[in-house]
Amino acid sequence: MKQSSSGFSFRSLHLSLRFVIPLVIALGLLAYAVVPLVDGLTLRWSVRDMDIRSRLISSTLQEPLTELMQKGERGRINALLLRATRDERLLALGVCDQEQRLLYKTAAFPVTLSCKQPEKSNRDPEHLIRLPQGPVHVAINPLENENIKIGSLVLVHDMSFMERRSADTRKYVIALFAVLGVVISLITVFVAHLSWRGWMEGVRAMLRGEGILRPFAGPQVASSELQPLVGDLRALLRNLDAERRFADDSTIYWSADTLRKLLHKELTGEQVLVVSNREPYIHSKEGDKIRVQRPASGLVTAVEPVMKACSGTWIAHGSGNADREVVDANDCVGVPPEKPSYTLRRIWLSKEEEDGYYYGFANEGLWPLCHIAHVRPVFRTADWQQYVAINQRFADAVVKEAKSDDPVVLVQDYHLALLPGFIRKALPRATVITFWHIPWPNPESFGICPWREELLQGMLGSTILGFHTPFHCKNFLETVDRYLETRIEHESSTISHNGKLTMVESYPISIQWPSPWQESQPSVEECHRDIRSSLGIAADNRVGLGVDRLDYTKGILERLWAVERMLELHPEMAGRFTFIQIAAPTRTALDDYQNFDAQVRALAVRINKRFASGSWQPVLLRIAHHEPEEVNRYYRAADVCMVTSLHDGMNLVAKEYVAARDDERGVLVLSQFTGAAHELHEALLVNPYHIEQTAETLYEALSMPDYEQRERMRSMRALVRDFNVYRWAGRMLLDAARIRQREKLAVRISGTGRAR
């Protein structure tokens, strides 16, 4: 055996060297050919970057510079150019008139340059000029006022960094090929010494899904040689998937039609069920008539466009006093009322059940626990028992509405944390997507809940578990790690529990784009005039707006304190600024909410008594339900919208305000403790607990010039347009479709293995 083993090793080494030596020579020749190509690409990329930077700087300086040129304010023009050249790569700026005469320039402007585009070398890209002091990038962009050219702006960028970058790139390319040659050589030698039979068995095990497709389903069968590769392969697959998702987002325009096509292509014939506590339409009796009302809910705002696109079934608690009168024998009704496009299936609760499940455990327990808004969570055993029973009732409704054993079920929010586990028991092949609309706290905070393990186990019945931000995902993974016996793969963001795999992902929720009132809404000028007229506000008054449910997590008290402090710091705003607070009543049966209602009303009265004069009042409090179309008119009329949540999952009011401003005016003041703050970077971010900072930011918003409002709003509108609610739903459904395909493939491979 020794001789045989030695002979095999010698032959393997000999064969390896016969492969390695030509490989090293080939890599050396390839490196020699690639380095000049990389140099050329680096040069062109650098010049292209400078072209983009030049256009961006010109666009930014266009409006203020043309205004100052018309006024002939030479000192302010020089100061503006000097501030712009503080950028370390922007060497100099010059301003020319229509006759190409240099009117203004900074100190470092090269004497050899003029207002004409200089001639370039044949070997250099356009705009790259080589001067005695080194290479520079020169761009000449027109200055226009109302589409009439009044001159041009000359931008000179220092390109010396380009030569340093090229030198570094050459070193890295040569080093890369050297390392690549060594690594490939070592792998070749290593593979040559592996047992061929063991290698093939390992590959078969990987193809069967052991260690990759089903990484946590029992003991690993893949050969020991392949075990170190499995984790790396999972991480690589996740990185490739992330890159693919990013590429998709840049090429797909997400709309209701896109979502319908996606469902048809990726989930052909699959039934989609949405389950939530809150229903999208409430039927209420007013005298002899039945009125249909949409509740003030971010969940409803986000999910309903998805249901209209997929024509599925929405299962929810029937809370209206006329809800029973409009349903059929199966407790179903078609909605929206004016043009039904999906089915609403209602669940009925007694007052005792609603008190325990909804007001008790969900809103006196889980809501303050997750929001960390300094309100003590209350947990009662009786409430927990009702919560378990009602979650089971929702699960029974899902089973009844399911037309197959593998529907796609979208579970919404903290009222139904146990539902995924119940569905998993009844329909093991179902794809359950749970989205948690509120923040997820850290493990220490969540540990307060007496039934923490049961809640986590219920949520891990999900195939996909979605949160608004990666930070909430991280908190959830750490919470599960703290309180349950599971296997967590942080590279793939997956949790294995009781033989089932749950993917934990961030899906930032958004709103419908364009809004349903895009074609019918009044103009901004008309909204401005009508809102002020109806509320008795002077036509030239600045208007601030807050739109919330009357909830202690929304920072309404802090917002009104900031309004009061702003009037103290800037008394000239008295009589010139009015703040409108729209607050929809919610959970009025709870003491905390009743007390909060009283505090808000008392504060508004105190501020008005202190500052009001004549017919002017600084705060107009509107505690009543407002239909979404009416709120949209307020958005279009307001100069500033304040979103000052103390802790929020996303807060769609911020995105609704941005979407409503097609005039590209208005300023968003946004709490840093909202999920929206992670996306809307052009908003004015505040810490709502810091009253003076919020007050000064409000004044800054009211004083912001039009051109800055336009730049900020344009950028935010582009983000809300591209990352709309259809993208939010589409991303989850695409991930669900891929998981379903993967599971089918795993079953097929396992079946093939058993047959063999």
Number of C-alpha atoms within 10 A of each C-alpha: 6 7 8 9 10 11 12 14 15 13 14 19 17 14 14 20 15 11 14 19 12 11 14 18 12 13 16 16 10 12 19 13 11 14 18 13 12 15 18 14 13 17 20 16 13 17 23 15 11 25 18 11 16 23 15 12 14 21 13 15 16 18 14 12 21 17 13 15 16 10 9 11 12 13 9 13 20 17 11 15 19 16 10 17 18 11 11 9 15 20 21 23 25 24 26 22 18 13 10 13 14 19 12 17 19 16 11 12 17 18 6 8 15 15 20 13 13 14 11 13 12 7 7 14 15 17 20 25 19 14 11 7 9 11 17 24 23 24 23 21 17 18 23 15 13 6 7 9 12 17 22 23 25 24 26 27 24 18 22 14 11 18 15 10 15 19 11 11 16 17 12 13 16 17 13 13 16 15 12 14 20 14 12 14 19 14 13 18 20 13 15 18 16 12 10 11 8 15 17 13 14 20 15 17 21 22 17 23 23 23 24 19 17 19 20 22 16 11 9 17 16 24 16 12 13 16 15 9 11 16 17 12 13 18 16 14 15 15 14 12 12 12 12 11 14 11 11 12 15 9 9 11 17 21 22 21 13 16 24 18 15 17 21 13 11 17 20 11 10 16 19 20 22 23 25 21 21 19 24 24 20 20 19 17 15 10 7 6 9 16 13 16 15 17 20 20 15 18 20 16 20 20 24 19 21 23 21 18 19 21 17 18 25 26 27 21 21 23 20 17 13 18 22 17 13 13 15 11 8 9 17 19 20 17 17 17 10 7 8 13 17 19 19 26 24 23 18 17 16 7 9 12 19 19 19 22 26 21 19 23 26 24 20 23 22 19 21 18 24 20 18 19 17 11 15 11 19 18 18 13 12 13 24 19 14 20 25 19 15 24 22 19 17 25 25 16 17 25 16 9 17 19 11 13 13 16 21 24 24 25 25 22 19 22 22 26 27 26 28 28 24 22 25 20 12 14 19 15 16 21 26 29 26 29 24 22 20 21 26 25 20 18 17 10 13 19 16 14 15 13 13 16 15 15 18 18 18 19 27 28 28 30 26 24 26 25 27 26 21 15 15 23 21 19 17 22 19 15 22 20 15 13 14 14 11 15 15 19 17 12 14 17 16 21 21 19 18 14 12 16 21 20 20 25 22 18 19 23 28 29 26 25 20 14 14 12 12 12 8 8 17 15 14 20 11 13 19 21 16 18 18 20 12 8 10 12 22 17 14 11 14 20 24 28 22 24 24 24 20 23 20 21 21 24 22 27 19 20 24 21 20 23 25 24 19 22 20 14 13 13 12 10 17 17 20 17 22 23 22 19 22 21 22 18 17 17 15 15 10 14 11 14 17 16 12 17 19 10 14 20 14 11 16 21 15 14 19 16 12 12 17 15 12 6 9 18 23 27 24 17 16 14 17 13 17 18 12 16 14 10 18 21 20 27 27 27 26 26 20 24 27 27 28 30 27 22 23 25 23 26 26 23 21 25 23 22 25 29 26 25 20 15 13 20 24 27 30 28 24 27 28 21 20 25 24 26 20 13 16 22 13 18 23 20 21 23 16 27 16 11 20 18 17 28 26 18 19 25 18 14 22 18 11 13 11 12 14 14 18 16 14 20 25 18 16 21 21 12 16 21 21 18 21 23 27 27 28 20 22 21 17 20 23 18 18 21 21 13 17 20 14 15 16 12 15 19 14 13 17 17 12 11 13 8 7 6
